[in-house]
Amino acid sequence: MNWDETTEDAATPQADRLVGASADHEDQAVEAALRPKDLGEFIGQERVREQLDLVLRAARVRGATADHVLLSGAPGLGKTTLSMIIAAEMGAPIRITSGPAIQHAGDLAAILSSLQEGEVLFLDEIHRMSRPAEEMLYMAMEDFRVDVIVGKGPGATAIPLELPPFTLVGATTRAGLLPPPLRDRFGFTAHMEFYGPPELERVIHRSASLLDVEIDTAGAAEIAGRARGTPRIANRLLRRVRDYAQVKADGQINRDIASVALGVYEVDGRGLDRLDRAVLEALLKLFSGGPVGLSTLAVAVGEERETVEEVAEPFLVREGLLARTPRGRVATPAAWAHLGLTAPQGRPGAGGQPDLFGA
């Protein structure tokens, strides 16, 4: 396995959040030890696993390389893990790189020309690849050939370079940004869904076994309930609870230990952290539940507009605690209930008069 570039950017706004889905260097090191090695070990994503198993088995029966695979979904759901499993199931080496690392067509040509027959190329954040490299990838995926331009200006010459058959596994968190010509060249596409609590409990028990941590069913359920449906976050919370249990208790994790430990790290029972609660508290206490503009809300919590919009809001919207409307951000009745506050009479959803503009 070759690592041309880390698959997650540790400098992202989520990197320093305990409940952020992006992987930092510690996560990458731990995940390498915890990753399942085949589809049988992989937990969750039942539909994707079944479909992918058929694709890989059929390729092995034909004695051919597997079709190109596109995996989409939020960070931390197992796209990198599945790419490694694809390589393992096909008995092929894997090379890992990322879209931001390929800024020129020559960068991609250098990678493609060095691939072995049957090798798996994992391209993370494929939607962030430069346009010239993207156009070169079209021909490489379809015809296993690239045209290398030699020289400049009128004297430039295109030299065709034949490539050995390979399997491209592309991963993206924003499938809508992929141009249709690129998306259509993938033989198999799959969307990774968020995990349910029972699946996350299985992930936690498996990880605890590998980390030699004692945890009971209630303790695993407590961590799973705060993991935002994401295995990466579940494993990170498990490690922090383990630290607390080893220092403050006897090293064994139960519901009480997990609850107290995650309280120390400011992760509440619904998986909200300090930033999430700050956004909700500002919306409820300063603006009576909204509507309020994003820029105003960001100033109120002392964060950048992009941080509120890209880091805090997606989970709050998914949990039904906040709504985005044409007039601004609006808190839902669930947000008032979660913070133990009473919505003022007359605001939408509080039992008062409806908003004339449907906000």
C-alpha positions as CSV (number, residue, x, y, z in Angstrom):
1,M,0.0,0.0,0.0
2,N,1.4,3.4,-1.0
3,W,0.4,6.6,0.7
4,D,0.8,9.6,-1.7
5,E,-1.2,11.9,0.5
6,T,-3.2,11.8,3.7
7,T,-6.8,11.1,3.0
8,E,-8.2,13.7,5.3
9,D,-7.0,17.3,5.9
10,A,-6.1,17.7,9.5
11,A,-6.2,21.5,9.1
12,T,-10.0,21.5,8.6
13,P,-12.2,23.3,11.1
14,Q,-13.5,20.0,12.4
15,A,-10.0,18.6,13.1
16,D,-9.9,19.8,16.7
17,R,-13.4,18.7,17.6
18,L,-14.0,15.5,19.5
19,V,-17.2,15.0,17.5
20,G,-15.7,16.2,14.2
21,A,-15.9,13.6,11.4
22,S,-12.5,14.5,9.8
23,A,-9.5,12.4,10.7
24,D,-6.5,13.8,12.5
25,H,-3.1,12.0,12.6
26,E,-4.1,10.1,15.7
27,D,-7.3,8.9,14.1
28,Q,-5.4,7.7,11.0
29,A,-2.9,5.8,13.1
30,V,-5.6,4.1,15.2
31,E,-7.9,3.4,12.3
32,A,-5.1,1.5,10.6
33,A,-5.2,-1.0,13.4
34,L,-9.0,-1.1,13.8
35,R,-9.9,-1.4,10.1
36,P,-11.6,-4.7,9.1
37,K,-9.7,-6.7,6.5
38,D,-12.6,-8.1,4.5
39,L,-16.3,-7.6,3.8
40,G,-17.2,-10.2,6.4
41,E,-15.7,-8.1,9.1
42,F,-17.1,-4.8,7.9
43,I,-20.0,-3.7,10.1
44,G,-23.1,-1.8,8.7
45,Q,-23.9,-0.6,5.2
46,E,-25.6,-3.9,4.5
47,R,-26.9,-2.9,1.1
48,V,-23.6,-1.6,-0.1
49,R,-21.7,-4.6,1.2
50,E,-24.0,-7.0,-0.6
51,Q,-23.8,-5.2,-3.9
52,L,-20.1,-4.7,-3.7
53,D,-19.6,-8.4,-2.8
54,L,-21.4,-9.4,-6.1
55,V,-19.3,-7.0,-8.1
56,L,-16.0,-8.3,-6.7
57,R,-17.0,-12.0,-6.9
58,A,-18.0,-11.6,-10.5
59,A,-14.7,-9.9,-11.4
60,R,-12.8,-12.8,-9.7
61,V,-14.8,-15.4,-11.7
62,R,-14.0,-13.6,-14.9
63,G,-10.4,-13.2,-14.0
64,A,-10.6,-9.5,-14.7
65,T,-10.1,-6.3,-12.7
66,A,-13.1,-5.0,-10.9
67,D,-15.2,-2.2,-12.3
68,H,-14.4,1.4,-11.2
69,V,-16.2,2.2,-7.9
70,L,-17.5,5.5,-6.6
71,L,-18.2,5.8,-2.9
72,S,-20.1,8.9,-1.6
73,G,-21.1,9.9,1.9
74,A,-20.1,11.9,4.9
75,P,-16.6,11.7,6.4
76,G,-15.9,8.8,8.8
77,L,-18.4,6.3,7.4
78,G,-15.8,3.9,6.0
79,K,-15.0,4.9,2.4
80,T,-11.3,4.5,2.8
81,T,-11.8,1.2,4.7
82,L,-13.9,-0.2,1.8
83,S,-11.3,0.8,-0.7
84,M,-8.7,-1.2,1.2
85,I,-11.2,-4.1,1.4
86,I,-11.7,-4.0,-2.4
87,A,-8.0,-4.3,-2.9
88,A,-7.7,-7.2,-0.3
89,E,-10.7,-9.0,-1.9
90,M,-9.1,-8.7,-5.3
91,G,-5.6,-9.7,-4.0
92,A,-4.2,-6.5,-5.4
93,P,-2.0,-3.7,-4.1
94,I,-3.6,-0.3,-3.4
95,R,-2.3,3.2,-3.9
96,I,-3.9,6.1,-2.0
97,T,-4.0,9.7,-3.0
98,S,-6.5,12.6,-3.0
99,G,-8.0,15.1,-5.3
100,P,-6.3,18.2,-3.8
101,A,-2.9,16.5,-4.3
102,I,-3.5,16.3,-8.1
103,Q,-3.3,19.8,-9.3
104,H,-1.9,19.2,-12.8
105,A,-2.5,16.5,-15.4
106,G,1.2,15.6,-15.1
107,D,0.6,14.6,-11.5
108,L,-2.1,12.2,-12.5
109,A,-0.1,10.9,-15.5
110,A,2.9,10.1,-13.2
111,I,0.6,8.1,-10.8
112,L,-1.3,6.2,-13.6
113,S,1.9,5.3,-15.5
114,S,3.4,3.6,-12.5
115,L,0.4,1.4,-11.7
116,Q,0.7,-2.3,-11.8
117,E,-1.9,-4.5,-13.6
118,G,-4.9,-5.0,-11.4
119,E,-3.8,-2.3,-8.9
120,V,-6.4,-0.3,-7.0
121,L,-6.1,3.4,-7.1
122,F,-8.0,5.1,-4.3
123,L,-8.7,8.8,-5.0
124,D,-10.2,10.5,-2.0
125,E,-12.2,13.8,-2.4
126,I,-12.2,13.1,-6.1
127,H,-14.4,16.2,-6.7
128,R,-11.6,18.5,-5.7
129,M,-9.3,17.3,-8.5
130,S,-8.2,19.9,-11.1
131,R,-10.1,20.1,-14.4
132,P,-7.1,19.1,-16.6
133,A,-6.4,16.1,-14.5
134,E,-10.1,15.2,-14.5
135,E,-10.3,15.3,-18.3
136,M,-7.2,13.0,-18.5
137,L,-8.9,10.6,-16.1
138,Y,-11.9,10.1,-18.5
139,M,-9.7,8.4,-21.1
140,A,-7.7,6.5,-18.4
141,M,-10.9,5.0,-16.9
142,E,-12.5,4.1,-20.2
143,D,-9.7,3.1,-22.5
144,F,-6.8,2.6,-20.1
145,R,-4.8,5.1,-22.0
146,V,-3.5,8.7,-21.5
147,D,-2.0,11.2,-23.9
148,V,1.1,12.8,-22.5
149,I,1.8,16.2,-24.0
150,V,5.5,16.8,-24.9
151,G,6.7,20.2,-25.7
152,K,4.8,23.6,-25.8
153,G,3.1,25.7,-28.3
154,P,2.8,24.7,-32.0
155,G,5.5,22.1,-31.5
156,A,3.7,20.2,-28.8
157,T,3.1,16.5,-29.4
158,A,0.7,14.1,-27.8
159,I,2.2,10.7,-27.1
160,P,-0.3,8.0,-26.3
161,L,0.6,5.9,-23.2
162,E,-1.0,2.6,-22.7
163,L,-2.0,1.7,-19.1
164,P,-2.4,-1.7,-17.5
165,P,-6.0,-2.5,-16.4
166,F,-6.6,-1.0,-13.0
167,T,-9.6,-0.3,-10.7
168,L,-10.2,3.3,-9.6
169,V,-12.1,3.8,-6.3
170,G,-13.2,7.4,-6.0
171,A,-14.5,8.8,-2.7
172,T,-16.4,12.0,-2.3
173,T,-18.3,13.8,0.4
174,R,-20.1,15.9,-2.2
175,A,-21.3,13.7,-5.1
176,G,-23.2,16.6,-6.6
177,L,-20.0,18.4,-7.5
178,L,-18.8,15.5,-9.7
179,P,-19.4,16.3,-13.4
180,P,-21.7,13.8,-15.2
181,P,-19.0,12.5,-17.6
182,L,-16.8,11.4,-14.7
183,R,-19.7,10.0,-12.7
184,D,-20.9,7.9,-15.6
185,R,-17.6,6.2,-16.0
186,F,-17.9,4.4,-12.7
187,G,-19.3,0.9,-13.1
188,F,-20.6,0.8,-9.5
189,T,-21.7,3.7,-7.3
190,A,-22.7,3.5,-3.7
191,H,-23.9,6.0,-1.1
192,M,-22.8,5.4,2.5
193,E,-25.5,6.0,5.1
194,F,-25.2,7.1,8.7
195,Y,-25.1,4.2,11.2
196,G,-27.9,3.4,13.6
197,P,-27.1,2.9,17.3
198,P,-27.2,-0.9,17.2
199,E,-24.5,-0.9,14.4
200,L,-22.4,1.6,16.3
201,E,-22.6,-0.6,19.4
202,R,-21.2,-3.5,17.4
203,V,-18.4,-1.2,16.1
204,I,-17.6,-0.1,19.6
205,H,-17.5,-3.6,21.0
206,R,-15.2,-4.7,18.2
207,S,-12.9,-1.8,18.7
208,A,-12.9,-2.2,22.4
209,S,-11.8,-5.9,21.9
210,L,-8.9,-4.8,19.7
211,L,-7.9,-2.1,22.1
212,D,-8.1,-4.5,25.0
213,V,-10.7,-2.3,26.7
214,E,-13.5,-3.8,29.0
215,I,-16.9,-2.3,28.2
216,D,-20.4,-3.5,28.9
217,T,-23.5,-3.3,26.8
218,A,-24.8,-0.2,28.5
219,G,-21.5,1.6,28.2
220,A,-21.3,0.9,24.5
221,A,-24.9,2.1,24.1
222,E,-24.1,5.3,25.9
223,I,-21.1,6.1,23.6
224,A,-23.1,5.0,20.5
225,G,-25.9,7.4,21.3
226,R,-23.5,10.4,21.2
227,A,-21.4,9.3,18.1
228,R,-23.6,11.1,15.5
229,G,-24.1,8.0,13.5
230,T,-20.4,7.9,12.5
231,P,-18.0,5.0,13.3
232,R,-14.9,7.3,13.3
233,I,-16.5,9.5,16.0
234,A,-17.6,6.4,18.0
235,N,-14.0,5.1,18.0
236,R,-12.7,8.5,19.1
237,L,-15.2,8.8,21.9
238,L,-14.3,5.2,23.0
239,R,-10.6,6.2,23.3
240,R,-11.4,9.3,25.4
241,V,-13.7,7.3,27.7
242,R,-11.0,4.6,28.0
243,D,-8.6,7.3,29.1
244,Y,-11.0,8.5,31.8
245,A,-11.8,5.0,33.0
246,Q,-8.1,4.2,33.3
247,V,-7.3,7.4,35.3
248,K,-10.5,7.9,37.3
249,A,-11.9,4.4,37.6
250,D,-10.7,0.7,37.4
251,G,-10.4,0.8,33.6
252,Q,-13.8,-0.8,33.0
253,I,-16.4,1.1,31.1
254,N,-20.1,1.1,32.0
255,R,-22.9,3.6,31.4
256,D,-22.1,5.8,34.3
257,I,-18.4,6.0,33.5
258,A,-19.1,6.7,29.8
259,S,-21.6,9.4,30.7
260,V,-19.4,11.2,33.2
261,A,-16.3,11.0,30.9
262,L,-18.2,12.4,27.9
263,G,-19.5,15.1,30.1
264,V,-15.9,16.1,30.9
265,Y,-15.3,16.4,27.2
266,E,-18.5,18.5,26.7
267,V,-20.3,16.0,24.5
268,D,-24.0,15.8,25.6
269,G,-26.4,12.9,25.4
270,R,-27.4,13.8,21.9
271,G,-23.9,14.2,20.6
272,L,-23.8,18.0,20.6
273,D,-20.5,19.7,21.7
274,R,-19.6,23.2,22.8
275,L,-19.9,24.8,19.4
276,D,-23.3,23.1,18.6
277,R,-24.8,24.3,21.9
278,A,-23.3,27.8,21.5
279,V,-25.1,28.1,18.2
280,L,-28.4,26.9,19.6
281,E,-28.1,29.0,22.8
282,A,-27.4,32.1,20.8
283,L,-30.3,31.4,18.4
284,L,-32.7,30.7,21.3
285,K,-31.6,33.2,24.0
286,L,-30.5,36.2,21.9
287,F,-32.8,35.9,18.9
288,S,-35.8,34.2,20.4
289,G,-35.5,31.2,18.1
290,G,-35.1,33.2,14.9
291,P,-35.2,33.7,12.0
292,V,-31.7,35.2,12.1
293,G,-29.1,35.6,9.3
294,L,-26.1,33.3,9.3
295,S,-23.6,36.2,9.5
296,T,-25.3,37.6,12.6
297,L,-25.5,34.2,14.2
298,A,-21.8,33.6,13.6
299,V,-20.9,36.9,15.2
300,A,-23.0,36.0,18.2
301,V,-21.0,32.8,18.8
302,G,-17.6,34.3,18.0
303,E,-17.0,32.0,15.0
304,E,-16.4,32.4,11.3
305,R,-19.5,32.2,9.1
306,E,-18.1,29.2,7.3
307,T,-17.4,27.4,10.6
308,V,-21.1,27.8,11.7
309,E,-22.4,26.8,8.2
310,E,-20.1,23.9,7.4
311,V,-19.2,22.5,10.9
312,A,-22.2,23.1,13.2
313,E,-25.3,23.4,11.1
314,P,-25.3,20.1,9.1
315,F,-25.6,18.0,12.3
316,L,-28.1,20.4,13.9
317,V,-30.3,20.3,10.8
318,R,-30.0,16.5,10.5
319,E,-31.1,16.2,14.2
320,G,-34.1,18.4,13.6
321,L,-32.9,21.1,16.0
322,L,-32.4,23.9,13.4
323,A,-34.0,24.8,10.1
324,R,-32.6,26.9,7.2
325,T,-35.2,29.1,5.7
326,P,-35.1,31.9,3.1
327,R,-35.4,34.4,6.0
328,G,-32.6,32.9,8.1
329,R,-32.0,30.2,10.7
330,V,-34.9,29.1,12.8
331,A,-34.8,26.9,15.9
332,T,-37.3,24.0,16.0
333,P,-39.4,23.0,19.1
334,A,-36.9,20.1,19.6
335,A,-34.1,22.7,20.1
336,W,-36.0,24.4,22.9
337,A,-36.8,21.1,24.5
338,H,-33.2,19.9,24.3
339,L,-31.8,23.0,26.1
340,G,-34.7,22.9,28.6
341,L,-36.1,26.3,27.6
342,T,-39.6,27.4,26.9
343,A,-40.4,28.9,23.5
344,P,-42.0,32.3,23.6
345,Q,-45.6,32.5,22.6
346,G,-46.2,33.6,19.0
347,R,-43.1,32.1,17.4
348,P,-43.6,29.4,14.7
349,G,-44.0,25.9,16.2
350,A,-44.6,27.3,19.7
351,G,-48.3,27.1,19.7
352,G,-48.8,30.8,18.7
353,Q,-49.7,32.5,15.5
354,P,-48.1,31.0,12.3
355,D,-45.5,33.0,10.5
356,L,-47.0,34.8,7.5
357,F,-44.0,33.9,5.3
358,G,-43.9,30.2,6.3
359,A,-40.5,30.6,8.0
